[in-house]
Amino acid sequence: MTQYPYSRPVSLLLLGKGGAGKTTSALSLASISASMGWRTIVLDADPQRSASEWDALNPTGTFAVHTTEVGAVPALLNRAKTHYDIVFIDHPPASYGGTKKLIRAADHCMICARPYQFDITQALEWVDLVKTESMRALVALTAASPRRQGKNAPIVEEARQRLAEAGADIWRGQITHRLTHPELIARGKTIADLPTDRLARAEYESLWSALRKQVVASHG
């Protein structure tokens, strides 16, 4: 357990195409935050309600999940930040009428993307949308093929090149061990329930570390 180190609460908006691991990432990152003793909530604005369904199965309640709509989130954020240190927002897989206002209201944005051609095309659309609101987003590659001898798989390397050419901020790591997550989520658990030496947990802890560096840069 560590004391919350920042000067004010932080919100992170998760964006991405359907199937990119957006909800899994929200729950995984929230579980790591909660395991550190930080007051954590996920605002489930995705109409699929996967995070809310997971919450109904979760026996521990280590962090909160609140079901809401995209248009209601900006008003909820101020209230949430009076009770929680970290607020994760699970956005729908497509842009809504209130998406731009929500991007402006969030402190940070992250885009989840699989390294496939159409997924990267949509990720770049999210990057552009975030930029129109004078924000930047960290792009995290999910469902990525494993590295071999320290080198990215060709499809991952191509995805990184496309993102870099568009001026996107790209997480240096990747999420590869995704098959662990569906089983955990079906039992109301998260990666924080895994031993610390499991690769599926280590990947998200690495992503969490990268996000925290962004928070330090902006929040101190």
N, C-alpha and C positions, 0 to 999 in steps of 0.2 A: 504494500500500500504506500502510495506517495501523495503528499499534499498537492492539490491543484496549483500549478506554478504560474499561471498567467494572470494578468491584471484584470481581465474581464472574461465572461463566458464566450464561447466560440461556437459558431454554427457552420456546418459543412453540408453543401447541397450535392447530392449524387445524381448524375445524369448518365444517360446511355440508352442504347438500343435494347429492345426486349431480348432476354437471353444472355446479355453481356455480363451478368453477375452483379448487377447494381444492388439488389436487395441482399444477396449473400454478402457483399462487401459492407453494406450498412450494418448488418447484424454482426459481422466479424469484427469490424472496427469498434463498434459499440461495446462488444464483449471485452475487447482488450482495454478500452477506456475504463469500463466498470471494474475490471479486475485490478486496476490501479487504485481503485477507491474513489474515482471521480464520479460525480453525479451525472448520469447519462440518460438521454432519451432519444428514441427514433420517432420522427414524425412520418407516419406512413401515408403518403399522398398518392401512392400508386393504386389505381383502381383494382388491380389484381388482389390487393390486400394480403400479399404473401407474408409480410413482416407481422401483420396483425394475427394471421393464422398461426404463425410460429409462436407468437406471444401466448396464445391460448394453450399451447402445448408445453410451454416453458415452466418447469416446476419451481425455479429458484427466484425469478423476478429480480435478477441482479441489475437490470436496467429497465427503463419504462419504454413502452411502445404506445403511441397515441394515433388513432385512425383519424384522418382529416382529408381535406381537399386542397388542391394546389392554390386556389384563390384565397383560402383561409389561412395559409401558412404565414405570410408576412405579419399578420396581426397576432398570430400565436407566438411568434418568435420572442417578442419582448416578454411575454408572460412566461414562456418556457425558460428564458434566461434568468428569471428571478428564482427559479427552483433548481436549475441544472447547470453544470459546468460545460458540458458538451452536448450540442443538439445536432443530430444527423437527420437529414431530410431525404427520404426516398421518393424521388420524382417519378412520374409516369414515363414510359418509354418514348413518348412523343411530346412535342411542344404544345402547351395549352395557352389559353388567353392570358392567364396570370403568370406565365413562366418568366417573362422578362422582369416583372416586378419582384418575383421571388429571387431571381439571380441578383438583383440589386440589393435585396434585403439580406442575403446570405453573406457571411464573412469570407467563405472560401467555396470553391467549386471543384469537383472531381468528376471526370468522365471515364466510365468503364467501357472498354472496347475489346472485342475479340480481334485477333490479327488477320481477319479476312477482308477481302476487297470491299464488299458492300458495308461491312461494319465500320471500317476505317472511313469510308465515304461519309457515313452518317456521323461518326465521331468528329470529323472535320466540320460538319455543319453545326454541331454543338459548340465546337471551338469558336467558330465565327459568331454564333449567337451570343456567347458569353462576352466576346470582345466588343460587340456592339453596345454592351452595357458597361463598358470600361472596366471589365473584370478579366481575370485570367483563370484558367482551369488546368489542373494537373491531369494528364491522361494516363490511366493505368491499364496496361494490357492484361487481359484475362484469357483463360483457356489457351494459353500460349504453349506451343510445343517445347519440350525440354531443351536446354542448352546441351551441346555436345562438345567436349574438350574446350569448354569456356567460350564457345561461339554460339550466337543465336541461330535458331533454325531459319532457313531462307525466308519462309513466310513471315516470321517475326521481324527479320531484318528489313524486309520490304515495307512492312507496316511502319516501322520506326522511321524509315527514310521518308515516306509520304508525310508522316506527322511532322518531322523535322523541317521538311521543305515548306510546310504551311506555317511554320513558326510556333508550333504547339509546344507546350511544356510537357515533357515526357518523363514519367517515373523510370528510373534506371533498372528497376527490378521487373518482375512479371509474376502473375499468378498461373501456376502450372498444375498444381495438385488440387483440381476442382472436384474430383470424384468423391473426396472425403465429405464435402459439404452437404450434399442432399441427404445422406444418411443421418448426419448430425441434426440437421434442421427438422427432419421428420420425427426426431425424438425430442424436439424442443431444446436442443443443445447447440453450442457454437464452438468455434475453434478454441476458445478459452478453456473448454473442458478437456482439451487434448493435452498430452504431456508436452513440455516446452521443447523437446527435441524433435517433435514431428514437423516435417517440412511444410505441411499445409498451414500450420500455425506460424512457422517462421516467416513464410512469405507475407502474411498479413501484418506481422509485427514489423517487418521491414517497410511495408507501405505506411504503416502507422508512424514509424520514425520519420519517413520523408514528409508526411503531412505535418507532423509536429514542428519540423524545421520551418515550414512555411508559416505556421502560427507564430513561432518565435520571431520571425522576421517582421511580422505585421503587428503583433500584440505585445512583444517584449516579455 
